[in-house]
Structures are given as structure tokens and as C-alpha cells.
Amino acid sequence: MTTVLSSFATVADLAGRLGVATPATTSTLYTQMTAALSDASDELRGVIGQAISAGSSTVTVRATPGGYVRLPAVPATAITSVLDDGVAVDYWRQVDSATLLVPSYYGRTLTITYSHGWTVVPGELVKWTCVLAAASLAAAQSGNLGLSGGLSSVGVDDGRVTWATNSGEQGGGVTIPERVALRLRATYGAPAITVEHR
């Protein structure tokens, strides 16, 4: 089964930032904008390393020294159950948005069911989705998809994307600056856990 994740921004969000009327849902431009927003959202998910959208998961994870359990999708908003070989574990504590503390379970494989993600997409991700989608649409109109020459920059609100003009690996493409990627990972990605060895 394939899970289809919704885009971080809507066609209306993109049209508003570009200062144009929202196209009719039956138009080619609407289809292009929808695809560009979907691609941009996937790009951001890849950069961040998280789905972001709200959902629930059942995962099997091993407790580290001290009984820490790292949850793969964050932020964890509610823990439904913690099981050890099918038996409920009653004594656990949520340390932060990505970590549980399950004392005395070091090395044990636990099955955890929990809810995670944002019910409302953070505004910063809506903005960067629109920036990437606008850049993608502009690159497609220029005929080169930003891979070699042509488009040099695209601005939406206070976001800007600039591409290198040479070809090959340094040719750019539709992506965000590395400094922005680092900040998004730090803000929305899964935090690292620190394990104390005694």
C-alpha cells in the first residue's frame, strides 16, 4: 500500500504569493501548480527527513542503554501503547518529541504505537514549498528545468532561489540553499538523543 502525503501548500497559497489569480481546477496551469507543489513538498520532506503531516504509526524499535527509545517520526504527540513481546509496558515516560524512557528495557525490542506530526503545516514550510514550486514552474517555462544556464533567480515573498549557470553536477536544479536546509533540519527534523553510559 502506498501512502500519498498531501502538499505543504495549496494552489491558492502559491497563487497568492505570486500575486496572480488562482487558476480554475480544470486548467492546465492548476495541474502544473499542483504537481510543482507536490514535488516541492517531497523535496522538503527529503531535506528534513520527516513526513511532517499528522499521522499514526506502529514501529518496532530497540531500547538503547539507559532504556531510551528513539521514535522515527516526530513530533510524537500521543503514545497509544508500548509493548514488549506483546505485553504492555506500564512504566515509561516521554522525554521529548522523539524519545521515550523505558527503564530496565535496555536491549529489548519494543513495539510502540503513537501519533506524530503537525496538524497544521508550519508557515515556514508553506513558504519554502511555494518558493520551490515557483522556481520549478519558472524553470519549466524556460525550457531547461534550471539544470544548465538560463534562470538565475526566483523570488517569492522573502525567499529566493538562485541557480549556478554551469552544467553538470554544479548546475543547480530546483532545491533550497544549504543554510536553509540545515535550519529546516534542525527545526523540524528528529532531534538526536544523548545516551549516558555508566
N, C-alpha and C positions, 0 to 999 in steps of 0.2 A: 504494500500500500504506500502511495506517495503522498506526503503531506504538502499541501500548497499553502505557502505563507503569504499573507497579504502585504501589499506595498506599504512603506512607511508614510507615503504622501499620496494624495489624490490628484486627479487631473485638475480639479478646481484649485488645489494648493499650488500646483505648478503654473497654471494659467494666471492666477493672482500674482505670483511673484514675477512672472514675465510681463505683466501688465496687458494681457490680452483676454478676450472673451473666452469663456470655457466652451470648447467645441461641442457640437452635437454628438451624442453617443454613437450615432451611426456613421460618423465621418471617419475618413482615413486618418486625419490628424489625431483624433481621440484614440484610435487604435495605436498609433505610433507613440503617443504620450504615455498610454497605459503600459506599453512594452518597455519604454525607456525608464519609467518609474519602477517597474518590476526588476529590471536589470540593475538599476541603481541601488535598490533595497538589497538585492542579493550581494552586490559588491560590498555594501556596508556591513552586512552580516558576516561576510568573509573577513573583512578587516577587523571587526570587533570580536569575532569568534563566538557569537551568541545569536540565537534566533530573535531575541528582543520581545517578540509578540507573546502575549499571555497564553499559557497552556498548562498541561499537566503531564508528568512523566513517571514511569516506574523504572528505576535504574538499579543495577547490581554493582555495588562498589565495595572495596576492601578498606577497613579501618586502618589507619596508619598508627605509628607509635603514639601512645597517649590516648588513643581512641578517637582521633579526629577522622571525620568522613567528609571528603570534598565532593560537593554536588556539581554535576557538569553544566546544568543550565541555571542561570541566575537572572535576577534575584529570586531566591526561594521566598515565596510569600505565605505558604502554608504547608506544613508537613502532615500528611494524612496517616502514614504508617511507617514504622521501622521494624523489619522482620529479620530474624536470624534463623535461617533454615526453616522458614515458615512459622516460627514462633514470635509473637510480638515482643519487642524490646520496650519496656516501660520507662527505663531511665535514660533519657537523652536530653540534650539541650542544644538549641540553635545558637551558635556562636556569632555568626554574621550571615550575610545574604547568600553565602556559598558554602558554609561549613557547619556540620553538626559535631557535637562532642558526645560520644557514646562510650563512657568509661568501661574499662575491663573487656573491651571487644577488639583489642589490637590484633591485627592479622585475620580477623573474621570477615567473611563476605556477607554483607547485609543487603537486603532488598528494601529500597526506600521509594515510597510513592509520595509525590509532592507537587504543588502548584508553583509556577515560576513565571517570570516575565513582567512586562509593563502592560497594564490595561489601556493606557493612553501612551502613544508613541511620544517620547521626549521631543520637544521642539527643535533641538539641535539636529536630531536625526531627520526630521521632516525637511529642515533647511538643506542639509547636505544631500539628501535624496533629490531635491529639486535642482540643486547645483549640478549634480552628476547627470540627471536626466536632461537638463537644458544643454549641457555640453555634448551629450550623446546625440541629441536631435540636431544641434548645430553642426557637429562633425558629419553626420549622415547627409545633411544638406550640402556640405562642402564636397562630398564625394570621397573622402579619404578616411573617415572614422577616426581622425586625429592620430593616425599612425605614422604619417610622414609629411610634414610640412602643412601649409595651409593655415588652419585655425591656430591662432596664437593665444587667445584667452577668451573666457566666457565669464560674465559676472551676473549673479542673481543676488539681490539684497546685498549683504556684506560679504558673501562668499565669492571666490574667484578661482577658476581653474586655468592654468597656463600649461601648454604643452611644449616640449622640445620640438625643434623643427627638423632634426636629422632623422634618418631612417634607422631601422634595426631595433635592437633592444632598448636604446636610449630614446626611441621615437615617441614615447609617452603613451597615449591612449587615454581612455576615459577613466580616470582614477582621481583620488584626492591626494593632496600633498602629504608627505610622510609625517610632518609635525602634527597635522590634523589627525592622521591615522593613529599616531601614538596617544594623543589626547583622548580620542574616542575609545581606544582600547582600555586606557586607564580608567575612564569614567564608566563605561558600560560593559566591559569585559569581566570575566570571572577573576576575582582577586586571588592572589597567591596565598597559600596558607603557610604559616610558620609552625614547624613541629619542633617541640623541645625534647631533646633526648636526655635521659637521666641515667 
